[in-house]
Amino acid sequence: MTLRNGFPAVSDAADQFDIRAALRATTAQDANGNIKTGVSITAKSLTGLVTAGNGMNSDIAAFDAVTNRYGPVWLSNDGTISVKHAAAPSANSRIDLICIKQNETASPASDPTDGPEAIIVTGTPAVDPVTPATPEGALALARVTIPSTATSMTSTGVIYEQMYPFTASAGADLLFRSETEKDAWTPWEGQKCRLLDGNEYQAKSGVWVSLTHTDVTTLISGNYGTVKGYRSGPMVTLRIDWKSSASGSWNTGNFGTLPESWRPPMDLNFSFGGRDGANQKIINVNANGTMTYANQGGTQGTNAFGMTVSYAL
């Protein structure tokens, strides 16, 4: 590794790879240094860039994007462009993938031409079609399901699904389409993000922790009780309903395991008095998510016990 030529600089010595290396400083990265490719957030990109055009064409609206070809490459589309699909399959249906790409002939790339391109990767017809692979260096914008009955892209059964990710500047909050896309990202400590549904998260110890108020959710339901949770930012409140008439061991037992994003940063224990005022009940909420209980004295009764505990994530 070496210190690269600066950009811009009086020497004008920076080549395309020096410039791409410099652009990394402007682009969001994950904990492993991978850049956040995708489309810049605008009113249009939030509603959908790829739509049905005339005949068998799909229209791609204006956008700014970051792709990755041995470093960030910025692409801009300043107006609507159209790409043409092949005719509908004779039977079943297929999925076409609409992408953008910066073609390059120079090594280490080996494209046949230079320059930007909007391309369609035509899928294979099947009863249950699959999405074609994204070409190396390309950014997938949308996938389109085309049934055999389609005569145009507005025909019944043609389904558009926007799939482009969103890019961001270095240090900015990230935007993800879904929980699946969010969980595929490896965040650095303290990185923040939100989903299209408005839910906000922050990375803590490698886990996305919700910063959004949640509805009351049943987290555990088992032989020994039910645990319901409510979260407001980093604060978690658990309502624990302990079945004293549960079968099995009464003195010690395991309620179950909390979902990862609800777990405390360290092992916690909470205690309260029994129904007769003498017996102490202990609830352990552990950093690995397990919830256990212990009954200090007394015997199994027929009543249920309930307690509420709170902690910060």
C-alpha positions in Angstrom: 0.0 0.0 0.0 1.1 3.5 -0.7 0.0 7.1 -0.3 -1.8 7.9 -3.6 -1.6 11.0 -5.7 -3.9 13.8 -4.5 -6.9 15.1 -6.4 -7.1 17.8 -7.3 -3.4 18.7 -7.2 -1.0 21.0 -9.1 1.0 18.0 -10.4 -2.1 16.7 -12.2 -0.6 13.2 -11.6 -3.8 11.6 -10.3 -5.1 8.8 -12.5 -8.7 7.5 -12.5 -7.9 5.1 -9.7 -6.3 7.8 -7.6 -9.4 9.9 -8.1 -11.7 7.0 -7.1 -9.7 6.4 -4.0 -10.1 10.0 -3.1 -13.8 9.9 -3.7 -14.1 7.2 -1.0 -13.8 9.9 1.6 -17.1 11.4 0.4 -19.1 8.2 0.3 -20.7 6.2 3.2 -18.9 3.0 4.1 -19.6 0.0 6.3 -17.4 -1.3 9.1 -15.3 -3.2 6.6 -14.7 -0.2 4.3 -17.2 -1.2 1.6 -18.8 1.9 -0.1 -22.6 2.4 -0.1 -23.5 2.2 -3.7 -26.9 3.3 -4.8 -29.1 6.2 -5.9 -29.1 9.6 -4.2 -32.2 10.3 -2.2 -34.7 12.6 -4.0 -38.4 13.0 -4.0 -38.5 10.9 -7.3 -36.1 8.2 -6.2 -38.3 7.7 -3.1 -41.4 7.0 -5.2 -39.7 4.9 -8.0 -37.3 5.6 -10.8 -38.4 2.8 -13.2 -41.9 2.8 -14.7 -43.7 1.4 -17.7 -43.1 3.3 -21.0 -44.6 2.9 -24.5 -44.9 -0.6 -25.9 -42.3 -2.9 -24.5 -40.1 0.0 -23.1 -39.4 0.8 -19.5 -38.6 4.4 -18.6 -35.8 5.4 -16.2 -36.2 8.8 -14.6 -33.4 11.3 -13.8 -31.1 10.3 -11.0 -27.6 10.6 -9.5 -25.9 7.4 -8.4 -22.7 5.9 -7.1 -21.5 2.6 -8.6 -18.4 0.6 -7.7 -15.7 -0.2 -10.2 -12.6 -0.6 -8.2 -13.7 2.5 -6.2 -16.7 4.9 -6.4 -17.9 6.0 -9.8 -20.5 8.7 -10.0 -23.2 8.4 -12.7 -25.8 11.0 -13.5 -28.9 10.8 -15.7 -30.4 14.2 -16.4 -33.6 13.1 -18.1 -35.9 10.2 -18.8 -34.4 7.4 -20.9 -36.1 4.3 -22.3 -34.8 0.8 -22.5 -36.6 -1.9 -24.6 -37.5 -5.4 -23.4 -37.6 -8.5 -25.5 -41.1 -9.7 -26.5 -43.0 -11.5 -23.8 -42.2 -15.2 -23.4 -44.4 -17.7 -25.3 -45.2 -19.5 -22.1 -45.0 -18.9 -18.3 -43.3 -15.6 -17.3 -39.8 -14.2 -16.8 -38.1 -11.5 -14.7 -36.0 -8.8 -16.5 -33.4 -6.9 -14.5 -32.9 -3.2 -15.4 -29.4 -1.9 -14.5 -27.0 1.0 -15.1 -23.3 0.6 -15.6 -20.1 2.5 -16.4 -18.4 0.4 -19.1 -14.6 0.5 -19.2 -12.1 -1.2 -21.5 -9.0 -0.3 -19.5 -7.6 -3.0 -17.2 -8.6 -4.3 -14.7 -12.0 -4.0 -16.3 -12.6 -5.7 -19.7 -15.8 -4.3 -21.1 -16.1 -4.2 -24.9 -16.7 -0.4 -24.9 -16.3 2.7 -22.7 -19.1 4.8 -21.3 -22.3 4.7 -19.3 -25.1 2.4 -20.3 -28.6 1.4 -19.2 -29.1 -2.3 -19.8 -31.7 -5.0 -19.5 -30.6 -8.5 -18.4 -33.3 -10.7 -19.8 -34.5 -13.5 -17.5 -35.3 -17.1 -18.3 -39.0 -18.0 -18.6 -40.3 -20.4 -16.0 -43.4 -21.2 -13.9 -41.5 -19.7 -11.0 -38.9 -17.4 -12.6 -35.8 -16.1 -10.8 -34.1 -12.7 -11.0 -31.0 -12.7 -13.3 -27.6 -12.0 -11.8 -26.5 -8.3 -11.7 -23.5 -7.9 -14.1 -20.2 -7.1 -12.5 -19.8 -3.3 -11.8 -23.5 -2.6 -12.6 -26.2 -1.2 -10.2 -29.6 -2.9 -10.4 -32.5 -0.4 -10.5 -35.6 -2.6 -10.8 -36.8 -6.0 -11.7 -39.9 -6.5 -13.9 -42.0 -9.6 -14.1 -43.4 -10.1 -17.6 -46.1 -12.8 -18.2 -46.6 -14.5 -21.6 -49.8 -12.6 -22.1 -48.1 -9.2 -22.0 -48.2 -7.1 -25.2 -46.8 -4.0 -23.6 -45.3 -3.0 -20.3 -48.7 -1.7 -19.2 -50.4 -5.1 -19.7 -52.1 -6.8 -16.8 -49.7 -9.0 -14.9 -46.6 -6.9 -15.6 -45.1 -6.1 -12.2 -42.4 -3.5 -11.4 -40.3 -3.8 -8.3 -37.9 -1.0 -7.4 -34.8 -2.5 -6.0 -32.0 0.1 -6.2 -30.3 0.9 -2.9 -29.8 4.4 -1.6 -26.4 5.9 -1.3 -25.3 8.5 1.3 -22.4 10.8 2.1 -19.8 9.7 4.5 -21.1 10.1 8.1 -24.7 10.6 7.0 -27.6 8.5 8.2 -28.3 5.6 5.8 -31.6 4.7 4.1 -32.6 1.1 3.5 -35.7 -0.3 1.8 -36.3 -3.2 4.2 -35.2 -5.1 7.3 -33.4 -7.6 5.0 -31.4 -4.9 3.3 -30.6 -3.2 6.6 -29.4 -6.5 8.2 -27.1 -7.2 5.2 -25.1 -4.1 6.0 -22.3 -4.3 8.5 -22.4 -1.0 10.5 -19.7 0.7 12.4 -20.3 1.6 16.0 -22.9 4.4 16.3 -23.9 4.4 12.7 -27.5 5.4 12.2 -30.1 4.4 9.6 -33.8 4.5 8.8 -36.1 2.4 6.7 -38.6 3.6 4.1 -41.3 3.0 6.7 -39.7 5.6 9.0 -38.3 3.3 11.7 -34.9 4.5 12.9 -32.0 2.5 14.2 -28.5 2.9 15.6 -25.7 0.4 15.6 -24.6 -0.7 19.1 -22.1 -3.6 19.6 -22.6 -4.7 16.0 -26.5 -4.8 16.3 -29.0 -2.4 14.9 -31.0 -1.0 17.9 -34.3 0.6 17.2 -34.7 4.3 18.1 -38.4 4.3 17.2 -41.4 3.9 19.5 -42.8 0.4 19.1 -46.2 -1.1 19.8 -46.4 -3.6 22.6 -45.0 -6.8 21.3 -45.1 -10.4 22.6 -41.4 -11.4 22.7 -41.6 -14.7 24.6 -44.5 -17.0 25.2 -43.8 -20.4 26.9 -44.6 -22.8 29.6 -43.4 -20.5 32.4 -44.8 -17.2 31.3 -45.2 -14.5 28.7 -42.9 -11.5 28.1 -44.2 -8.5 26.3 -42.0 -5.5 25.4 -42.3 -1.8 24.6 -39.4 0.2 23.3 -39.0 4.0 23.1 -35.7 4.9 21.6 -33.0 3.1 23.6 -35.3 2.4 26.6 -37.0 -1.0 26.9 -39.8 -1.9 29.2 -40.7 -5.6 29.7 -44.0 -6.9 31.2 -43.3 -10.3 32.6 -46.3 -12.6 33.5 -44.9 -15.5 35.4 -47.2 -18.6 35.6 -46.8 -20.0 39.1 -48.9 -23.0 38.1 -46.6 -24.0 35.2 -45.5 -27.6 34.9 -41.9 -28.5 35.6 -39.4 -26.9 37.9 -40.7 -24.1 40.0 -37.6 -23.1 41.8 -35.5 -22.3 38.7 -36.3 -22.2 35.0 -35.9 -20.5 31.6 -38.6 -18.2 30.2 -37.0 -18.2 26.7 -34.7 -15.9 24.7 -35.3 -12.3 23.7 -34.8 -11.2 20.1 -31.3 -9.8 19.5 -32.4 -6.1 19.2 -34.1 -6.2 22.6 -31.2 -7.6 24.7 -29.5 -5.5 27.4 -25.8 -4.5 27.3 -25.0 -6.6 30.4 -26.6 -9.3 32.6 -29.4 -7.8 34.8 -31.4 -9.2 37.6 -34.6 -8.0 39.2 -36.4 -9.2 42.3 -39.8 -8.8 44.0 -41.6 -10.3 47.0 -43.9 -13.3 46.7 -47.6 -13.4 47.3 -47.2 -14.0 51.0 -44.7 -11.1 51.3 -41.8 -13.5 52.2 -40.8 -15.4 49.2 -38.5 -13.5 46.8 -38.8 -14.0 43.0 -35.8 -13.2 40.9 -35.8 -12.5 37.1 -32.6 -12.5 35.2 -32.4 -10.7 31.9 -29.1 -11.6 30.3 -27.0 -9.9 27.6 -27.2 -13.1 25.5 -31.0 -12.7 25.5 -31.9 -15.6 27.9 -34.4 -14.8 30.6 -34.4 -17.0 33.7 -36.2 -17.0 37.0 -35.6 -18.3 40.5 -38.0 -18.7 43.4 -36.2 -18.1 46.7 -38.2 -20.3 49.2 -41.8 -21.4 49.2 -43.6 -23.9 47.0 -45.4 -23.7 43.7 -48.8 -22.2 44.1 -51.8 -21.6 41.8 -51.5 -17.8 41.4 -49.6 -15.9 38.6 -47.1 -13.2 39.3 -46.4 -10.2 37.2 -43.7 -7.6 37.2 -42.4 -4.8 35.0 -38.7 -4.1 34.4 -36.9 -1.4 32.4 -33.4 -0.9 31.0 -31.5 1.0 28.4 -30.0 -0.7 25.4 
